[in-house]
Amino acid sequence: SDLEQKTSTKIRDEIEKNWRLILHDDTIHTIQQVCDIVSANCPLCPGPRAYEVTMEVHMTGAGTVCVANKKIVSE
Protein backbone atom coordinates (compact mmCIF):
# COMPACT_ATOMS: atom_id res chain seq x y z
CA SER A 1 0.00 0.00 0.00
CA ASP A 2 0.96 3.65 -0.27
CA LEU A 3 1.40 4.01 3.50
CA GLU A 4 3.73 0.99 3.64
CA GLN A 5 5.80 2.44 0.78
CA LYS A 6 6.11 5.83 2.50
CA THR A 7 7.05 4.16 5.80
CA SER A 8 9.62 1.96 4.09
CA THR A 9 11.15 4.95 2.30
CA LYS A 10 11.29 6.97 5.53
CA ILE A 11 12.98 4.11 7.41
CA ARG A 12 15.51 3.59 4.60
CA ASP A 13 16.29 7.32 4.45
CA GLU A 14 16.81 7.39 8.22
CA ILE A 15 19.15 4.37 8.10
CA GLU A 16 21.12 5.83 5.19
CA LYS A 17 21.31 9.34 6.68
CA ASN A 18 24.74 9.36 8.32
CA TRP A 19 27.29 7.36 6.37
CA ARG A 20 30.94 8.01 7.13
CA LEU A 21 33.43 8.08 4.25
CA ILE A 22 36.77 6.94 5.68
CA LEU A 23 40.10 7.32 3.90
CA HIS A 24 42.90 4.92 4.80
CA ASP A 25 46.62 5.53 4.43
CA ASP A 26 48.73 3.85 1.77
CA THR A 27 52.38 3.90 0.81
CA ILE A 28 51.82 4.63 -2.87
CA HIS A 29 50.31 8.13 -3.12
CA THR A 30 51.97 11.38 -2.04
CA ILE A 31 50.24 13.85 0.25
CA GLN A 32 49.70 16.19 -2.70
CA GLN A 33 48.17 13.41 -4.81
CA VAL A 34 45.77 12.48 -2.01
CA CYS A 35 44.72 16.12 -1.49
CA ASP A 36 44.07 16.51 -5.21
CA ILE A 37 42.12 13.25 -5.47
CA VAL A 38 39.98 13.95 -2.40
CA SER A 39 39.14 17.55 -3.33
CA ALA A 40 38.41 16.58 -6.96
CA ASN A 41 36.12 13.69 -6.04
CA CYS A 42 34.34 14.85 -2.90
CA PRO A 43 32.40 18.12 -3.13
CA LEU A 44 31.94 18.01 0.66
CA CYS A 45 35.72 18.13 1.12
CA PRO A 46 37.21 21.13 -0.73
CA GLY A 47 40.95 22.01 -0.78
CA PRO A 48 41.64 23.10 2.82
CA ARG A 49 39.49 20.32 4.30
CA ALA A 50 41.09 17.78 1.94
CA TYR A 51 44.50 18.82 3.30
CA GLU A 52 43.31 18.43 6.92
CA VAL A 53 41.92 14.95 6.20
CA THR A 54 45.07 13.95 4.31
CA MET A 55 47.28 14.99 7.21
CA GLU A 56 45.05 13.15 9.70
CA VAL A 57 45.33 10.02 7.54
CA HIS A 58 49.09 10.45 7.24
CA MET A 59 49.52 10.81 11.01
CA THR A 60 46.96 8.27 12.28
CA GLY A 61 46.37 5.81 9.42
CA ALA A 62 42.76 6.79 8.66
CA GLY A 63 40.48 9.81 8.63
CA THR A 64 36.90 10.84 8.02
CA VAL A 65 36.45 12.61 4.70
CA CYS A 66 32.78 13.40 5.37
CA VAL A 67 29.57 12.19 6.98
CA ALA A 68 26.60 12.36 4.64
CA ASN A 69 23.64 10.52 3.16
CA LYS A 70 24.59 7.18 1.63
CA LYS A 71 23.64 8.38 -1.87
CA ILE A 72 26.06 11.34 -1.64
CA VAL A 73 28.87 9.25 -0.16
CA SER A 74 28.43 6.52 -2.80
CA GLU A 75 28.82 8.97 -5.66
Rosetta blueprint (number, residue, H / E / L):
1 S L
2 D H
3 L H
4 E H
5 Q H
6 K H
7 T H
8 S H
9 T H
10 K H
11 I H
12 R H
13 D H
14 E H
15 I H
16 E L
17 K L
18 N L
19 W E
20 R E
21 L E
22 I E
23 L E
24 H E
25 D L
26 D L
27 T L
28 I L
29 H L
30 T L
31 I H
32 Q H
33 Q H
34 V H
35 C H
36 D H
37 I H
38 V H
39 S H
40 A H
41 N H
42 C L
43 P L
44 L L
45 C L
46 P L
47 G H
48 P H
49 R H
50 A H
51 Y H
52 E H
53 V H
54 T H
55 M H
56 E H
57 V H
58 H H
59 M H
60 T H
61 G L
62 A E
63 G E
64 T E
65 V E
66 C E
67 V E
68 A E
69 N L
70 K H
71 K H
72 I H
73 V H
74 S H
75 E L
